[in-house]
Amino acid sequence: MPASTLCTTVVDCADPILGELVDVPAAPQELLDVIAQIPDPRKARGIRHQLPTVILIAVTAVVTGATSFAAIAQWAKYCGRMLLDAAGMMNAQIPSEPTIRRILEMIDPDTFDLLVYAWMRLSFTIIDGRTVIACDGKTVRGAKDSEGNQPHLLAAMDHGSSAVVGQVDVAAKTNEIPMLRELLDQFDIADVVVTVDALHTQRDTIDYIVGRGGHVVMTVKKNQPNLYDELKALPWKDIEGASSVDTSRGRRVRRTIKAAQVPAGVAGFPHVGQVVQIRRTRTVKGKKSVELVYLISDMNMIAARPEEIAAWVKGHWDIENRVHYVRDVTFREDASRIRTGSGPRVMATLRNLALGMQRAAGHVNIAAACRRYQLCIQDAIELVLTSGKTTLT
């Protein structure tokens, strides 16, 4: 099992609906223990289906590829009894589709995310002695509200495990930039490397992350024209670079990496310790194209070699390829018509949770994993009920 570092902080968080204190898990535990802490927004009188029962069924159904409330209910009808008995809930009844829908749309999404992602963060994977996370946003395109707004979720992904370890909702009248702080406020980023795309290449952002003891790798594009022009004008021709060639997938790509120390910073950006240029020369069917990418980091060339920074930038896009793409293609997120209450965000978290558990079990092809768990119900039940007894890696 790869080395991992555990977040051992206990945080008491006030639930915005109930005003109760919610304990964020401080050590690895079973998912059932986490589910039991989620506040039930319903009035106590007349409850037939306990909240942990519904959430446990939903999680397990999504692991098998369920993409809608109707699919979750159908899975519950045929397989739910086996799951509940295995979980020691022999007296619990199988909920109907309207019950599942109503409960998942009522859950407070902030508290739900807080508890689920705190549990997943317990398994941050160390890469070359560092924890590295990627932050990027995704719009749930099929979930338009009555005003035509689509939920937009900003997530943090652990590079090593490809598990989503934090998520916040970006409200319709704001954007990702200020919400990045709220996302990173959820956990300790001391000595953590945060990779972001060009949208988040902002002075306030680098100042915030470094101020909390973290490190950054930022892509620089023309949305920061002064910084971009200053990096482009550096004497790159006089700087020695390191090259590598990739001939996979029917194309030839030469990557040349160059770096320079800039102890005084550049273009008014604070804390910049080095700048990196990556030149990608791609040849496909005899046609050649050249792409130049500029990066900045607060770490100097001793703290982080240019090759490491380039690898982190390459790994950053796993949040698109191994999370967002899978949610869209395998779990059909953009085609989902769940749009009421907390439903879209809760379902997005259930998909992230399923992905994290499947990756932890060693699955690379998530579509194949879903098919396997559809056919082997007992394996799906075991995955959900035992995840957390060992850390996600």
Number of C-alpha atoms within 10 A of each C-alpha: 7 10 11 18 15 14 18 13 14 12 15 12 15 13 17 12 12 11 9 12 14 17 16 20 25 16 17 22 17 16 19 18 14 19 18 15 18 22 19 16 13 12 7 9 6 7 9 12 16 15 21 19 22 25 19 21 25 25 22 27 30 27 31 26 25 23 21 21 23 15 16 26 25 16 20 24 14 10 18 26 18 15 23 20 12 14 16 9 14 12 9 15 15 21 20 17 17 11 16 23 21 15 19 23 20 16 21 22 22 17 19 20 21 22 21 24 23 25 27 26 25 24 26 27 26 19 16 8 10 15 20 27 29 26 24 22 20 16 17 24 17 17 23 16 13 9 6 9 15 19 20 21 19 21 24 26 28 28 25 20 20 26 31 26 29 27 29 23 21 21 14 11 6 9 14 21 16 13 18 23 14 15 19 20 13 16 16 14 19 14 16 19 25 27 29 22 19 16 15 21 24 17 13 14 16 24 18 15 23 20 12 16 13 18 24 26 28 24 20 25 18 10 13 14 12 14 20 19 14 11 20 14 9 13 9 15 8 8 11 11 16 12 13 10 13 12 11 8 7 10 13 17 20 16 20 19 21 21 24 19 15 16 13 13 17 19 16 11 17 17 23 23 21 25 27 25 22 21 19 19 16 19 16 12 8 9 8 11 11 12 10 12 16 20 24 28 26 27 21 20 19 10 10 14 13 26 18 14 25 21 10 20 19 11 20 25 19 18 25 17 13 18 21 22 15 20 21 15 12 18 24 16 25 14 14 17 15 22 19 17 17 18 23 25 28 20 23 18 21 21 25 29 23 24 25 23 22 24 20 21 14 11 15 12 13 21 15 14 20 24 13 16 21 19 11 12 18 14 13 23 25 14 19 23 18 14 20 23 11 13 22 25 24
